[in-house]
């Protein structure tokens, strides 16, 4: 796993937003963790603890995206397009 692979992208995001507690920043960090865990699980398919961690992070990201879509559709659509993730069906 390469830890430094997502640092330039985070620094680019920090220039736009200085608030690390914002929903966009949190979703962005979860997205990077998801990418790292999926690459790890490709190498280690029987690592069930990492699979569990991945499912937990996916749930957190989904809840944050659901919150953002209810509060501000424009910011939600912008974030979805920027990260390249598909629009989920909101319950």
N, C-alpha and C positions, 0 to 999 in steps of 0.2 A: 504494500500500500504506500502511496506517495502522499504525504501530508501537505507538501508545499504546492500541490497542483491547483488548489482552489484559492490560495491566498491572493493572487493578483485580481481575481474576480471579486473577492470580498472587498478589497481595497477600492476597486472601481465602484462598487455599490456604496461604500462608505462616503465617497465623494458626493453622491447624489443625496444620501440620507445620513445624517450624523446620529440618528437615534437607533441604537442597537436593540431597543425594546419594541420597535415598530413591528407590525405584523409582517410586512414585506421582508424585513431583515431576518426575522425568525424563520419564515418559510424558505428563504434563500439558504440559510444555514442548514435547515433540515434537508433541503434538496441536495446539498453537497454531501451530507452524511449518508443519504440514501445512495448516491452514486458510489461512494467509497465502499459501503457495505455490499452493494450488488457486485462490484468488482471482486471483493473478498470472497463472496459466496460462489462466484464462478470458479475460483481456485479451490475452495473448500466446501463442497456441496453438503457435507454432513455436519457442518457446524451449526447445530440447532440453536445454540444460545444467540449466535449472531442473527439467525433467522427471526428469532423472537424479538430481538432488538430492532430489526428492520421493520417488523410489523407494528411495533409500538411507535416508531418514528413516523411511519406512514399514516397511522391513525392521528397523531398529533398534527401532522401537516394537513391532513384532510379536515380536521376540526378548525384549524386556523383559516384555511381557505374558505370553509363554509361561513365562518364569522365574517371574513372580509367581503364575501359576495353579498351577504345580507346588509352590511353597513355601507359599502361603496362599490358599486358594480364597475365603475370606470377603473379604479385602482386594481380591482380583481382581474379584469380582462387584460390590463397592461402587464400584470405580473405573470399571468398564465402564458401570454404570448412571449414574454421575455425568457421564461424558463423552458418553454417548449413542452409543457405538460398539457394533457388534454383537459377539457372542461368536464368536471364530474357532475353527475346527476345529484342535485341537492334534495335531501329528504324533507 
